[in-house]
Amino acid sequence: MFQRLKRTWPLLLLWLDLIYSFILNIVASVSLQQTPAPQNSLPLSPDIAFSWLQVITNGGMILTLSLAFYILLQLNRAVQQHKDWPMTPARIAALLIVLAFSLPAWWHWLWALWALAHGQAVVEWHNLHYLIVSILLLYPAYLCLRLLWIRYRQRNSMNASDSSV
């Protein structure tokens, strides 16, 4: 249990951050503060009608990422217990979602390191929440690719031992 938690705490923190931002999104949608109407014309639509579209979209994204993180946690458990974990289309899609969620952070950090090497300031310290989340976003892709590599090596060693018998 501790070994699993040791590997997956960044995923849990990212998931909690997603839930936290979703709650903030709901609170902002329910709030009665409306944007002021333009002085020369009528507003095109009430704010409350379109603010819920963003809540629904964010909720769908959080649900999708939650399921993808759950699949990644299942892969982590199977790798640690040396169990077979068949790659179904749903599992492959979930792992691709994890990579699509996390790989852009790698790209941005590589460009940030490039800019840092050229003397530009790339990190802003006034918003630590953003900085911590941007660092944690690197972990899901790393964990996914590492677990897939370990699973590949385990399957090859099992196949080699089966063929030698």
C-alpha positions in Angstrom: 0.0 0.0 0.0 2.8 2.5 0.9 4.7 1.6 -2.3 1.6 2.4 -4.4 1.0 5.7 -2.5 4.6 6.6 -2.8 4.3 6.4 -6.6 0.8 7.9 -7.0 0.6 10.9 -4.6 1.2 13.4 -7.4 -1.7 12.0 -9.3 -3.9 12.3 -6.2 -2.8 16.0 -5.7 -3.6 16.7 -9.4 -7.0 15.1 -9.0 -7.7 17.1 -5.9 -6.7 20.3 -7.7 -9.1 19.4 -10.6 -11.9 19.0 -8.1 -11.0 22.2 -6.3 -11.0 24.2 -9.6 -14.3 22.6 -10.5 -15.9 23.7 -7.2 -14.5 27.2 -7.9 -16.1 27.1 -11.3 -19.5 26.1 -9.9 -19.3 28.9 -7.3 -18.4 31.4 -10.0 -21.4 30.3 -12.1 -23.8 30.5 -9.2 -22.6 33.9 -8.0 -25.0 36.7 -8.7 -22.3 39.1 -9.9 -23.2 39.8 -13.5 -21.0 41.5 -15.9 -22.3 45.0 -16.7 -24.4 45.4 -19.8 -22.9 47.4 -22.6 -24.0 51.1 -22.5 -24.9 51.4 -26.2 -26.7 48.1 -26.7 -28.5 45.2 -25.1 -26.5 42.2 -23.8 -26.6 39.3 -26.2 -27.4 36.7 -23.6 -27.7 36.3 -19.9 -24.4 35.3 -18.2 -26.0 32.5 -16.3 -27.0 30.7 -19.5 -23.5 30.4 -20.8 -21.6 30.1 -17.5 -23.1 26.6 -17.0 -21.7 25.4 -20.4 -18.2 25.9 -18.9 -19.2 24.0 -15.8 -20.5 21.1 -17.8 -17.4 21.0 -20.0 -15.1 21.1 -17.0 -17.2 18.4 -15.3 -16.8 16.2 -18.3 -13.1 16.8 -18.5 -12.7 15.9 -14.8 -14.8 12.8 -15.2 -12.7 11.7 -18.2 -9.4 12.4 -16.4 -10.6 10.7 -13.2 -11.3 7.5 -15.2 -8.0 7.8 -17.0 -6.1 8.2 -13.7 -8.0 5.2 -12.3 -6.8 3.1 -15.2 -3.3 4.3 -14.6 -3.6 3.4 -11.0 -4.8 -0.1 -12.1 -1.7 -0.4 -14.3 0.5 0.6 -11.4 -1.1 -2.1 -9.2 -0.7 -4.8 -11.8 2.9 -3.9 -12.5 3.8 -3.9 -8.8 2.0 -7.3 -8.3 3.5 -8.7 -11.5 0.1 -9.6 -12.8 -1.0 -9.7 -16.4 -2.8 -6.6 -17.5 -4.4 -7.0 -21.0 -4.4 -3.9 -23.1 -8.0 -3.3 -24.1 -9.1 -0.4 -26.4 -10.6 1.4 -23.4 -7.3 1.1 -21.4 -5.3 2.2 -24.4 -7.6 5.2 -24.8 -7.3 6.0 -21.1 -3.5 5.9 -21.2 -3.5 8.1 -24.3 -5.7 10.6 -22.4 -3.2 10.7 -19.6 -0.4 11.3 -22.0 -2.4 14.0 -23.8 -3.0 15.7 -20.5 0.6 15.6 -19.3 2.9 15.7 -22.3 2.2 19.4 -23.1 3.7 20.2 -19.7 6.9 18.5 -20.7 7.0 20.6 -23.9 6.4 23.8 -22.0 9.0 23.0 -19.4 11.6 22.1 -22.1 11.0 25.5 -23.7 11.2 27.2 -20.2 14.5 25.5 -19.6 15.7 26.7 -23.0 14.7 30.2 -22.2 16.3 30.0 -18.7 19.5 28.8 -20.4 19.4 32.0 -22.4 19.0 34.3 -19.4 15.2 34.9 -19.4 13.2 34.7 -16.3 10.7 31.8 -16.7 9.3 31.2 -13.2 7.0 33.6 -11.5 7.0 33.0 -7.7 3.9 35.1 -6.8 1.5 32.2 -7.7 2.9 29.1 -6.0 -0.3 27.1 -6.7 0.2 27.5 -10.4 3.9 26.6 -10.1 3.3 23.5 -8.1 0.5 22.3 -10.4 2.7 22.9 -13.5 5.5 20.8 -11.9 3.0 18.0 -10.9 1.7 17.9 -14.4 5.0 16.4 -15.5 4.4 13.2 -13.4 1.5 11.4 -15.1 3.2 11.1 -18.4 6.4 9.9 -16.7 4.5 7.4 -14.6 2.5 6.1 -17.6 5.5 5.6 -19.8 7.6 4.1 -17.0 4.8 1.6 -16.1 4.3 0.7 -19.8 8.1 0.0 -20.1 8.1 -2.1 -16.9 5.1 -4.0 -18.1 6.8 -4.6 -21.5 9.9 -6.0 -19.8 7.8 -8.2 -17.5 5.9 -9.6 -20.4 9.1 -10.3 -22.4 10.7 -12.0 -19.4 7.6 -14.1 -18.8 7.5 -15.0 -22.5 11.2 -16.0 -22.5 10.7 -18.2 -19.4 7.6 -19.8 -21.0 9.5 -20.6 -24.2 12.5 -22.0 -22.4 10.3 -24.6 -20.6 
